[in-house]
Amino acid sequence: MDGVVSYQRFPKIKIREVKDEYLKFELRETDASVANALRRVMISEVPTIAIDLVEIEVNSSVLNDEFIAHRLGLIPLTSDRAMSMRFSRDCDACDGDGQCEYCSVEFQLSVRCDQDQTLDVTSQDLISLDPSVVPVDVAARSTSSGFDATENRGIIIVKLRRGQELRLRAIARKGIGKDHAKWSPAATVTFMYEPDIHINEDMMESLSLEDKRNWVESSPTKVFDIDPSTHQVVVVDPEAYTYDEEVIKKAEAMGKPGLVEIYAKDTDFIFTVESTGAIKSSQLVLNAIQVLKQKLDAVRLTEDTEEADEQFGELGAHMRGG
């Protein structure tokens, strides 16, 4: 396009910490629009699999059918194959019915309490007809997190007393969090600007040790500390700064404006991602990048089509005029 200056950035990612359900990484050399687009895609546009249709045959529990169906929909399912599945609305194998092997997974549940003790019906009682799509093993995740999982056998759906029964059939389908929160693979996705902190050393040296200590303690989070050997104020954890400006206000109250300068690096971001367990946190980020790339390709294709339509329109007008 004439008169428009374009530039291209090459963002970089550095992984800090990675677990199955937790990922912390740095996104550098880009801007807030890209960071926020990536965050929003992770929350609402990375597909997963969740129960979407429930056919209840028998329910003599204390919960009504709609309540149980809602609880079933919120149970996270392993969704490693979600990206390759079809959306039920786009599936030509079942004409959009949403109940074929290409766009759905069937679950069955049949539990009856025949004892005096209360029986917990949990996600582990859901029997999947596709071994690759099963309820997330909450017990295994709790064990890996350091919790005792001896009594954690899954997500409780309902409790049954003697003589009560629950028997149903459920269909799980592919979806995205934009349609319903049950399809969101992310429990939490946040990012923060990386702070750039500069201490005026000459001004700091003019303070007494007590004033330094009072200034350091004015920060609600432990960003600064005093070196015990040199009595100099040092930055120990810049990422703990929450942009509350408490240390700046304290410096002004002490008659030392400019004692510290804190800026947010508008090209560097620190992401924290927590997965629901449907997919691993690392895979969540990779899938989000793939989805974002597809959306950008679609925008590029639309622009190219509009430009071509404009050129052919001018050509047609010229030919008619001739």
Beta strands, then each sheet from edge to edge (+ up, - down):
strand 1: 12-18
strand 2: 22-28
strand 3: 48-59
strand 4: 104-112
strand 5: 119-122
strand 6: 127-128
strand 7: 156-160
strand 8: 165-175
strand 9: 186-199
strand 10: 224-226
strand 11: 233-235
strand 12: 260-275
sheet 1: 1+ 2- 12+ 9-
sheet 2: 3+ 8- 4+ 6-
sheet 3: 5+ 7-
sheet 4: 10+ 11-
end
